[in-house]
C-alpha cells in the first residue's frame, strides 16, 4: 500500500514553531517513526510552502497512490485550488490537522478541502496522521 503525506506551509518548522500548539517533535522524526511502525507500507512525504507545488503534487500522486494524508495548513482555509485538486483525483484524501482548528481563530473553522475529503482528523497532535492512516488499513 502506497501512502503519500503532503504538508503545507510552515510545517517544515515543526519541533521549533509554537511547541505549545504543535509539539516539539520534528516531522522528519515522526515520519521515521511511522516508517518503523508500519514497515509493510510504502510512505512518501512532501512538504511545500508554495500553494501551486502542493496542487502539482496532489495531481501527480492522485491517481496512483492508495491514500493521501493532507495537512494543507493555512491553505486549508484559503485555497479553492487545493480543494479543487482533491476533488479532481481518484485517490482518497484524509484532511489532517495537528491542532483543533475549531478551538482557534474563527477563520480556521472553514475548509476548502473538507467537502472533497474522505474524512478529517484534527486536534490530536502528530497522532492525527496515524489516526488518519488507520482509515486506509
Residue pairs with C-beta under 8 A, 6 or more apart in sequence:
1 40
1 41
1 42
1 66
1 67
1 136
1 137
2 41
2 42
2 44
2 64
2 65
2 66
2 67
3 41
3 42
3 43
3 44
3 65
3 66
3 67
3 68
3 69
3 133
3 136
4 43
4 44
4 45
4 46
4 57
4 61
4 65
4 67
4 68
4 69
4 91
5 31
5 43
5 44
5 45
5 46
5 68
5 69
5 71
5 129
6 45
6 46
6 47
6 54
6 57
6 58
6 68
6 69
6 70
6 71
6 72
7 27
7 45
7 46
7 47
7 48
7 71
7 73
8 47
8 48
8 49
8 51
8 54
8 71
8 72
8 73
8 74
8 75
8 76
9 48
9 49
9 73
9 74
9 75
10 17
10 49
10 73
10 74
11 27
11 47
11 71
11 73
12 27
12 47
12 49
14 22
14 23
14 25
14 26
14 27
14 30
14 98
14 126
15 22
15 23
15 24
15 25
15 26
15 27
15 29
16 26
21 98
21 99
22 98
22 99
22 125
23 98
23 125
23 126
25 126
27 45
27 47
27 126
30 126
30 129
31 43
31 45
34 43
34 129
34 130
34 133
35 43
37 130
38 133
41 133
44 61
44 65
46 54
46 57
48 54
48 57
51 75
51 79
51 81
51 82
52 81
54 72
54 75
54 79
54 82
54 85
55 81
55 82
55 85
58 68
58 70
58 82
58 85
58 86
58 89
58 93
59 85
59 88
59 89
61 68
61 91
62 68
62 85
62 86
62 88
62 89
62 90
62 91
63 89
63 90
63 91
64 91
65 91
66 91
66 136
67 91
67 92
67 93
67 94
67 133
67 135
67 136
68 91
68 92
68 93
68 94
69 93
69 94
69 96
69 129
69 132
69 133
70 86
70 93
70 94
70 95
70 96
70 113
70 117
71 95
71 96
71 97
71 98
71 128
71 129
72 79
72 82
72 95
72 113
75 82
76 82
76 95
76 97
76 101
76 108
76 111
76 112
76 113
77 107
77 108
77 110
77 111
77 112
78 112
79 112
80 112
82 112
82 113
83 111
83 112
83 113
83 115
83 116
84 116
86 93
86 113
86 116
86 117
87 115
87 116
92 118
92 136
93 113
93 116
93 117
93 118
94 117
94 118
94 119
94 120
94 121
94 132
94 133
94 135
94 136
95 111
95 113
95 114
95 117
95 119
95 120
95 121
95 122
96 120
96 121
96 122
96 128
96 129
96 132
97 120
97 121
97 122
97 123
97 128
98 123
98 124
98 125
98 126
98 128
99 122
99 123
100 122
100 123
101 108
101 109
101 111
101 122
101 123
102 108
102 109
102 122
102 123
103 123
111 120
114 120
118 135
119 132
119 135
121 128
121 129
121 131
121 132
122 128
124 131
